[in-house]
Amino acid sequence: MTKLTGRKALITGAGRRLGRAFAEGLAAEGVDLIVHYGQSAQGAEEVVQFALEAGVHAAAIQADLSDPAGVASLFEESLITLGSIDILINNAAIFEPLELADTTLDVWNRHLAINLTAPFLLSREFVGRLEGTGDIINILDWRALRPGPDHFAYTIAKTGLAAMTRSLALAAAPNVRVNALALGAILPPPEAEDYDDEIISAVPAGRWGSVEETFDALRMLLTAPGYITGEIIHLDGGQHLI
């Protein structure tokens, strides 16, 4: 038994990469799960199978987070499936390495819709329909606190999510704690070549962060003293300092 046993979580983008690690880690801690996915149906079903074998309830739900109606449907179906939700992890995101000149209105709108508007809509529903107390964890990027010219639309959206983390910690108090993880070099983009040397040369810790460290940080925020809210924890090997 852990401090998380019996809780119920909705995790967006939980069929692959870090979202999958969060889901499987929480399932192993006794948390019932809604495994949201956009296109990673096979991965989401594998997470559900892992969770069921761990002895918790779990279901995979597909939703297009760029569509507000899809976001609303995701939350409604999650409540129907689990009965209640007391952990919301806004993990799903798109990440396109486009600078200002390449940022079309379509690119801009797509990043804001998925990386900022969907977390807002889910958080509003979560706070408004929560019975008792709960936690929201937003997954950020170190760029959100040190924005630069690269990944322009992505960075702006994540910067907005950082601001929302702190504003929501006030608006949702005292029943909901809202915190965030600002991540650095944890997993390279799929099929990236020569990415290791390029990224790690800029990380003071001199290495990639591990998936295990990332889940440990998430678990820390979920099990931390209840007086902690509005915090943004950097897990980036010191990259935001330089």
C-alpha positions in Angstrom: 0.0 0.0 0.0 1.2 3.5 -0.9 0.0 7.0 -0.3 -1.4 6.8 -3.8 -3.3 3.6 -3.6 -7.0 4.0 -4.4 -6.7 7.3 -6.2 -8.0 7.8 -9.7 -6.1 9.6 -12.5 -6.7 10.9 -16.0 -3.4 11.1 -17.9 -3.3 12.7 -21.3 -1.0 11.4 -23.9 -0.5 8.2 -21.9 0.0 5.7 -24.7 3.6 6.5 -25.4 6.9 7.9 -24.1 6.7 9.7 -20.7 3.0 9.6 -20.5 3.1 5.8 -20.7 5.8 5.8 -18.0 3.6 8.0 -15.7 0.6 5.7 -16.3 2.5 2.5 -15.6 4.2 3.9 -12.6 1.0 5.1 -11.1 -0.7 1.8 -11.8 2.1 0.0 -9.9 1.3 2.4 -7.0 -2.3 1.3 -6.9 -3.9 4.2 -8.9 -6.9 3.6 -11.2 -6.3 5.1 -14.6 -7.8 6.7 -17.7 -5.2 6.3 -20.4 -5.9 9.0 -22.9 -4.3 8.7 -26.4 -4.5 10.5 -29.7 -3.1 8.1 -32.2 -1.1 5.5 -30.1 -3.9 3.0 -29.7 -1.7 0.0 -29.3 0.5 1.6 -26.7 -2.6 2.7 -24.8 -4.0 -0.8 -24.7 -0.7 -2.1 -23.6 -0.8 0.3 -20.7 -4.3 -0.8 -19.8 -3.2 -4.4 -19.8 -0.2 -3.5 -17.6 -2.6 -1.7 -15.2 -5.1 -4.6 -15.0 -2.3 -7.0 -14.3 -1.2 -4.7 -11.5 -4.7 -5.0 -10.0 -6.2 -1.6 -10.7 -9.0 -0.4 -12.9 -8.0 1.1 -16.2 -9.4 2.1 -19.6 -8.1 3.7 -22.8 -10.0 6.6 -24.3 -9.2 8.2 -27.6 -9.7 12.0 -28.0 -8.5 14.8 -30.3 -7.3 17.4 -27.9 -7.3 20.1 -30.6 -11.1 19.8 -30.6 -12.9 21.3 -27.5 -15.8 18.9 -28.0 -13.3 16.0 -27.9 -11.8 17.3 -24.7 -15.2 17.6 -23.1 -16.1 14.1 -24.2 -12.9 12.7 -22.8 -13.5 14.1 -19.3 -17.2 13.0 -19.3 -16.3 9.5 -20.4 -13.5 9.4 -17.8 -15.9 10.2 -15.0 -18.4 7.7 -16.2 -15.7 5.0 -16.4 -14.0 5.5 -13.0 -16.8 7.3 -11.1 -14.5 10.1 -10.1 -11.1 11.6 -10.9 -8.8 13.1 -8.3 -5.6 13.3 -10.2 -5.2 15.1 -13.6 -1.9 15.0 -15.4 -1.8 17.3 -18.4 1.0 15.6 -20.3 0.0 15.5 -24.0 1.8 17.9 -26.2 3.0 18.5 -29.7 6.6 19.6 -30.2 7.7 21.1 -33.5 11.1 22.7 -33.9 9.9 25.8 -35.8 11.2 29.3 -35.5 9.2 32.5 -36.0 9.5 32.6 -39.8 8.1 29.1 -40.1 5.3 29.5 -37.6 2.1 29.8 -39.6 -1.2 30.6 -38.1 -2.1 26.9 -38.4 1.0 25.9 -36.5 0.4 28.5 -33.9 -3.3 27.5 -33.3 -2.4 23.8 -33.2 0.2 24.2 -30.5 -2.0 26.5 -28.4 -5.0 24.2 -28.8 -3.2 21.0 -27.6 -0.5 22.4 -25.3 -2.5 25.1 -23.5 -6.3 25.2 -24.3 -6.9 21.5 -23.7 -5.2 21.6 -20.2 -7.3 24.7 -19.4 -10.5 22.9 -20.4 -9.6 19.7 -18.6 -8.5 21.6 -15.5 -11.7 23.7 -15.4 -13.8 20.6 -15.6 -11.7 18.8 -13.0 -11.9 21.7 -10.5 -15.6 22.3 -11.1 -16.6 18.6 -10.7 -14.2 17.4 -8.1 -15.6 15.9 -4.9 -13.1 16.3 -2.1 -9.5 17.1 -2.8 -7.2 16.5 -5.7 -4.1 17.3 -7.7 -3.3 18.7 -11.1 0.2 18.2 -12.5 1.2 20.1 -15.7 4.1 18.8 -17.7 6.2 21.8 -18.9 9.5 22.3 -20.5 12.5 24.2 -19.1 12.0 26.5 -22.1 8.8 27.7 -20.5 10.8 29.6 -17.9 13.7 30.6 -20.2 12.0 31.2 -23.6 14.1 31.6 -26.7 13.6 32.0 -30.4 13.5 28.3 -31.2 10.4 26.0 -31.0 8.5 29.3 -31.1 4.8 28.2 -30.9 5.6 25.3 -28.5 7.6 27.5 -26.2 4.9 30.2 -26.0 2.2 27.6 -25.3 4.3 26.0 -22.5 5.0 29.4 -21.1 1.3 30.0 -20.9 0.9 26.6 -19.2 3.5 27.7 -16.6 1.5 30.9 -15.9 -1.7 28.9 -15.7 -0.1 26.5 -13.2 0.4 29.4 -10.7 -2.9 31.1 -11.4 -4.8 27.9 -11.1 -3.1 27.1 -7.8 -4.8 30.2 -6.5 -8.1 29.8 -8.3 -8.5 26.1 -7.4 -7.4 26.4 -3.7 -7.9 25.0 -1.2 -9.3 21.7 -2.5 -6.9 21.3 -5.5 -3.2 21.5 -5.5 -1.6 22.5 -8.8 2.1 21.9 -9.5 4.2 21.3 -12.6 7.4 19.6 -13.8 9.6 21.5 -16.2 11.5 18.9 -18.1 14.8 19.0 -19.9 16.7 16.3 -21.8 14.8 13.1 -20.8 13.9 11.4 -24.1 15.2 12.3 -27.5 12.6 12.9 -30.3 11.8 9.8 -32.2 14.3 9.0 -35.1 16.5 12.0 -34.1 20.0 11.7 -35.3 23.1 13.1 -33.6 20.7 14.5 -31.0 22.7 13.2 -28.0 25.8 15.3 -28.4 23.9 18.4 -29.4 21.7 18.4 -26.4 23.9 17.0 -23.7 26.7 19.5 -24.4 24.4 22.2 -23.0 23.3 20.3 -19.8 25.4 21.0 -16.7 24.7 17.5 -15.3 26.4 16.1 -18.4 23.8 13.4 -19.1 20.3 12.5 -20.1 17.7 12.4 -17.3 16.1 9.0 -16.9 12.4 8.1 -17.2 12.7 6.7 -13.7 13.8 10.0 -12.3 10.9 11.7 -14.1 8.4 9.4 -12.5 10.0 9.8 -9.1 9.6 13.6 -9.5 5.9 13.2 -10.4 5.3 10.9 -7.5 7.1 13.4 -5.2 4.7 16.1 -6.2 1.6 13.8 -5.7 2.7 12.7 -2.3 4.3 15.9 -1.0 3.0 17.8 2.0 -0.4 19.3 1.2 0.9 22.8 1.8 2.9 22.7 -1.5 1.0 24.2 -4.4 1.9 26.5 -7.3 5.4 25.0 -7.6 7.3 24.4 -10.8 10.0 21.9 -10.3 12.8 21.8 -12.9 14.1 18.3 -13.9 16.6 19.3 -16.5 20.1 18.8 -15.1 20.5 22.5 -14.5 19.8 23.5 -18.2 17.5 26.4 -17.3 20.4 28.0 -15.4 22.6 28.7 -18.4 
